[in-house]
Amino acid sequence: MELLMNLVRRNDKHKLQYRHTYDDYNDKDFVFCRDDGYPFSPARIVTRMNRLMQKTAIKKNATPHTFRHTHISMLTEAGVDIATIMERVGHEDIKTTMRVYTHVTNKMREEASEKISISYGNLLQYTQE
């Protein structure tokens, strides 16, 4: 969260600097935007992201939208309630969040198995009398 807050502060300074430079400065509070306040084009974002991805150990094709799916799945995996997730990502329909964005991870599968084992595992055990 600190990273995001630093970015917001930087953007506020940027906004003060450039607001008077452009007659049509777009003050819509985009987190990532051009000097004139308008959002970057999707193609530009993908180009920058690909350049950054080449410098990482991640060798999977990814788009900015991939990170949105991953973020929502990570929130679910961390046990964040669905209402908070929906608010955080701007969803109004729970079906969108659950069917489209939330993916079952290996960790979720393991935790489900552990919970079943803890709750019901001893039902199948016989006691020798």
C-alpha positions in Angstrom: 0.0 0.0 0.0 2.9 2.3 0.7 4.0 2.0 -3.0 0.6 3.1 -4.1 0.5 6.0 -1.7 3.9 7.2 -2.9 2.6 7.0 -6.5 -0.5 9.1 -5.5 1.7 11.7 -3.9 4.0 11.8 -6.9 1.0 12.2 -9.2 -0.4 15.0 -7.1 2.9 16.9 -7.5 2.9 16.1 -11.2 -0.7 17.4 -11.5 0.2 20.7 -9.8 3.2 21.1 -12.2 1.4 20.3 -15.4 -2.2 21.5 -14.8 -1.4 25.0 -16.0 0.8 23.9 -18.9 -2.1 22.3 -20.9 -5.3 24.1 -21.7 -7.3 20.9 -21.8 -5.6 19.2 -18.8 -7.6 16.1 -17.9 -8.1 16.0 -14.2 -9.7 12.6 -13.8 -7.2 11.3 -11.2 -5.8 8.4 -13.4 -3.0 6.7 -11.5 -1.0 6.2 -14.7 -1.3 9.0 -17.2 0.4 11.2 -19.7 1.7 14.7 -18.8 -1.7 16.2 -20.0 -3.6 14.0 -17.5 -5.1 11.7 -20.2 -4.6 7.9 -19.8 -1.9 6.1 -21.8 -3.2 4.1 -24.8 -3.6 0.4 -24.1 -1.0 -0.3 -26.8 1.5 1.9 -25.0 0.9 0.2 -21.7 1.3 -3.3 -23.3 4.6 -2.2 -25.0 6.0 -0.9 -21.7 4.8 -3.9 -19.9 6.5 -6.3 -22.4 9.7 -4.4 -22.1 9.6 -4.7 -18.3 8.5 -8.4 -18.4 11.6 -9.2 -20.5 13.8 -8.1 -17.6 12.1 -10.5 -15.1 12.1 -14.2 -14.5 8.5 -14.4 -15.6 8.4 -16.1 -19.0 4.7 -16.2 -19.5 2.8 -14.0 -21.9 0.9 -11.5 -19.8 -1.2 -8.4 -20.3 -2.2 -5.7 -17.8 -5.6 -7.6 -17.5 -3.7 -10.7 -16.5 -2.5 -8.9 -13.5 -6.1 -7.9 -12.6 -7.1 -11.6 -12.7 -4.1 -12.5 -10.6 -4.7 -9.7 -8.1 -8.3 -10.8 -7.5 -7.3 -14.5 -7.2 -4.6 -13.5 -4.7 -7.1 -11.5 -2.6 -9.4 -14.5 -2.6 -6.6 -16.9 -1.7 -5.7 -14.5 1.2 -9.2 -14.9 2.6 -10.4 -11.3 1.7 -14.2 -11.2 1.7 -15.9 -10.9 -1.6 -17.6 -7.6 -0.8 -14.2 -6.0 -0.2 -12.7 -7.5 -3.4 -15.7 -6.2 -5.4 -15.3 -2.7 -4.0 -11.6 -2.7 -4.5 -11.8 -3.6 -8.2 -15.0 -1.7 -9.0 -17.3 -4.7 -9.6 -21.1 -4.3 -8.9 -22.1 -7.9 -9.9 -20.8 -10.8 -7.7 -21.1 -13.1 -10.8 -18.5 -11.1 -12.6 -16.0 -11.3 -9.7 -16.6 -15.0 -9.0 -17.0 -16.5 -12.5 -14.7 -14.3 -14.6 -11.9 -13.1 -12.3 -11.6 -15.6 -9.4 -9.5 -18.6 -10.2 -8.9 -21.6 -7.9 -5.3 -21.8 -7.1 -3.2 -24.8 -5.9 -3.0 -23.2 -2.5 -6.8 -23.0 -2.3 -7.1 -26.7 -3.3 -4.6 -27.7 -0.6 -6.4 -25.6 2.0 -9.7 -27.2 1.1 -8.3 -30.7 1.5 -6.7 -29.8 4.8 -10.0 -28.4 6.1 -11.9 -31.5 5.1 -9.2 -33.8 6.7 -9.3 -31.8 9.9 -13.1 -31.7 10.1 -14.0 -35.1 8.8 -10.9 -37.2 8.5 -11.5 -39.1 11.7 -14.9 -40.3 10.6 -13.2 -43.1 8.5 -10.8 -44.2 11.3 -11.7 -47.4 13.1 -10.8 -47.9 16.7 -9.6 -51.4 17.6 -11.3 -52.6 20.7 
